[in-house]
Amino acid sequence: MTARVLKFTSAILLLFTMQVSAQNFQGVATYQTKTVLDIDLTASGIPASRIQYIKEMMKSRLEKTYKLRFNKSESIYKEEEKLDNAGGRGMSFMMFDGGASGIHYKNIQAKKSTKENEFSGKNFLIKDDLTNYEWKMEQETKTIGNYLCFKATAVVKMPAPREMKFGRGRPNEKKSEVGSEKEKKEESSKPELVDTIVSAWYTLDIPAGHGPGDYYGLPGLILELSYGNTNVLCTKIVLNPKEKMEINEPKKGKVVTQEEYDKIIQEKMLEMRERMRNERQKGGNNSRRIRIGG
């Protein structure tokens, strides 16, 4: 066999090996999400001994862990389950959003998204096209773990921050009734959308265009995201794990678009709030509540 044939054969084998390696490329990234809320409870009428408990309860709800399992074109993003001890007598803590509590599947090659969600005892499949983010490449760099990361930003429409409501009702108070009607009007309206800057840090060392949540489309894996008062940070990465993963699009649930699902959420939340409002009135309006979002 001539040297030229050997070189040609070696080149073909190398190309084949690279293609197989790319096809088999997989990874698992762990993300920690934190949302910071600066709330003054001193005027709420709550005993000081309870305020610290409330803050710890809120912290547990606003700090979550997710795992992103990915290959070259597909990914699964899912929250890690944990024991939830939040709650308290005479107090309700409600966080309303239209995000996926189950599996969030993305195919960045086909630009398709499927979110599996269970809400109010029903299973939904939220199917939509992926958002086309207009990323702007910035000049800044930083190191996250052992990875050199580059910054990119995008402007995204997001719900405007809403005031956290915390109060105690008083029985037979006319102002409370007027406030209740005003509250109903506010709750029935759609949240205002405002331009929000999303900052992403990605690494070229992991050439996969995936990221946490809805985000994707950069030349490397997104290791950190920040927008508003929320930060998402990758804390661990395992590339090409020994056990091969199955990344499958979820199939269980009623198929809806994100817009249709948001409407279902809003209508159900209005029903729940009306029911809770009636229960508070029957009970003398002495209950306390915290509400974020929605």
N, C-alpha and C positions, 0 to 999 in steps of 0.2 A: 504493500500500500504506500503510495507516494506521500511526501510531506504535505503537498497541497490538499490531497484528499483527507489526510488526518486533521489538518487545520479546519477544513470545511465541516467535517464530521463533528469536531469538538465544538465549533460555533453553533451548529444545529442543536447539539445536546445541551449546551449552555442556555440557548434561547428556550428550549423546551422545559428545562429545569426552572427557569425564571417564570415562565407562564404557569407551570404547575404550582410553584411557590406562591404566586400572586393569587391564584384561584383558591388555594388552601389557607390563605392568610386570615387569621382570626385574632380577636383580642377581647379583653374584658377590662373596662374602666369603671372605677368606683368614684362616685361624686357625692360631696356633702353640700347641701343647700342651706343657706341661712337668710332669713328675712328679719331686718331690724325695725322695730316699731318703738318710737319714743312717745310714751304715753304718761301723762300726769294723772294719777289716781287720787291725789290728795283731797280733791274737792268732791269726790264721789260718794262720801258718806260711809265708806268701807273702813272697818277697823284696821289699824296699822298692822296687826298680826296677820291679817288675811291678804294684804297687798303683796307680800313677798310670795305667798302661795300662788296667787294669780299670775305673777310674773313668771314663775317657774313653769306653771301650766301652759302659758302662752309660748314660752321658749321651746317646750317639747313639741308643740304643734308647728312651730315655724322653722325647726331644724330637722331635715330629713336626709336619708341616705338612699341613693339610687345606684343601680348597676346598668352600664351600657355594654351590651354584647354585640360585637360587630364583625363583619367581614368586609370585603372590598366595596360591595354595593348595598348591603342590607344591615339593619341594626334593630335591636330590641332594647327599649329603655323602660325600666321597671323599678318602682319603689321597693326597698327592702322592708319587710314587715317587722314591726316591733310592738311590744306590749304597750298599750295605751292606758295609762292610769289617770288621765286628765278627767276632771269633772268635779262636781261638788254640789252639795245640797243647796237648793234655792238659787243655783246659778247655772247659766248655760253659756257655753263658749261655741260660737258658730263661725266656721270659715266656709265661705261659698265661692266656688270657682268652677269653670267648665273644663278643667284639665282632666287628664286621664289618670284614674287611680289604679288601673290595671296595666296591661301591656301597651306600649306605644311602639308600633312597628314603622320603620321608614325604609323605603327603597329609593336611594338617591340617584340611581341610574334611571329608573322609570319616573322619578319625582312624584311618588305616591306615598300617602300616609294612611295608616289605619290605627285608631286608638280604641282599645277595649275598655269599657267602663261599666260599672254596676252603679245604678243610681235608683234609689227608692224602690229597691226590690226587682228592678228590671235590668237586663243586660243590653248594652248598646255597642254597635260598631260604628265609630265615627270615621268615615272615609272621605278623604279630600286630596286635592293636589298639594304638594309641598309648596310652602311660601317661597317665592323667589327673592332672596335677600340680596340687596345691592351693597355688598361689602366694599368698604374703603380701606385699602391697605395703608397702615400708619408706619411711621419710622421707628417706633419704640420697640424694644425687645426686653425680655427678662427671663430668668430661669425659674422653672417650676419643677421641683424635684431634680432629676438629672437631665431635663429636657430644655433646650433653648426654645423660647416661644416668641412669636411675632404677634403684634397687635393688629386687629381689624375692627372697624366699627360699622354699624348700620343703624339707620333710623327706622323704628318700628312703631306702628300705631298700637297703643295699649290703653286700657281703661285708666282714667285719671285717678289719682289717689283719693280715697273717700275717707271722710271723718269717721274715726272709731266712736261708736255711740256706747255710752255707759251711763245707766241711770236707774233710779228707783222711782217707781210710780207711787202716787199718793191717791188713796181712794176718794171718790166724789170730788175730784178737782177738775174744774172746767178747763183750765189751761192744759191739763193732760189730754183732755178730749180733743181740743183744738190741735195740739201737737201731734196727736195720733192721726188726724186727718192729713196733716202736712206730711207726716212720715209715710203714710200710704201713697201719697202722690209721688214722693221722692223714690219710693221703692218700685213703683210701676214704670218709671222712666228708664230708658236704656242708659247704661253708663257712658259718660263722655269719653271719647277716644282722643288721646293726645300723642304728639310725636315724642318718642322716648329713645334715647341713645343707648344701644346695646354694644358693650365692649367685649370682644372675644380675644382670647390668647390661644394660638394654635402652634403646633410643632410640626416641622417638616420631617422630623425623625420618624414619625408614624404617618405615612402617606395614605391616610384614610380620611375622606371628607365628611366624617361624622361629628356629632356633638350631642350634648345633653338636650332633652326636651325636643322642641321643634327645630332646633338650630343645626345647620349643616352648611356645606358648600364652600369650605375653605380648603387650601392645598394640603392641610394636615389635620389631625385630630384636635378638636377644641378641648383644652385642658382647664380653661377658666372662662366664666361668663359673669358679667355684672350689668344690671339694669335697675333703675329706681333704687329701692332699698334692699334688693336681693342680690346675693352673690352665690355662684355655683363653682365649686373648686374640685378638681380631680385629685384624689388622695392616694390612689393606687392603680397601677396598670399591669396587666399580665398579657403578654403577647404570645400567640400560638400555644395556648394551653395544651397539656398532654391529652386531655379528653376533648374530642371534637364536639363542638356545639351545634345544635340544630337551631337555626334562626328561621322560624316559620311565621307567616302572617296569621294573626288570630282570625277565627271564623265565627265565633259564637256571639250572637246578639242581633238586635234589630239594626239594620243599616240606615244611618242618617248622615247628613253633612254636619259640619261644625256649626253652621248657622242654625240648622234645625235643632241640634242638640242644645245650643245656648238658649234657644227659645223655650224648650222643654224645661231646662233648669230654672229659668227665670219664673215661669208660670208655677212650677212646683214650690219654689222658695216663697213666692207670694202667698200661696196656700198655707205653707208651714208657719210663716210669720203671722198670718191672720189667726190661725188656730192658737198659736202661742200668746198672741195679744188677748184673745178672748179668755184663755185660761188665766192670764195674769189679772184681768179684770174681775173674774169670778173669785180669784184668790185674794182680792184686796190690793192688787198692784204692788205687792211687796217684794216681788222677785227682782233679781239683778240679772243683767245680761251684758255680754260683750259681743259686738258684731263687727266683723271685718269683711269688706268687699260686698259684692252683690248689690 
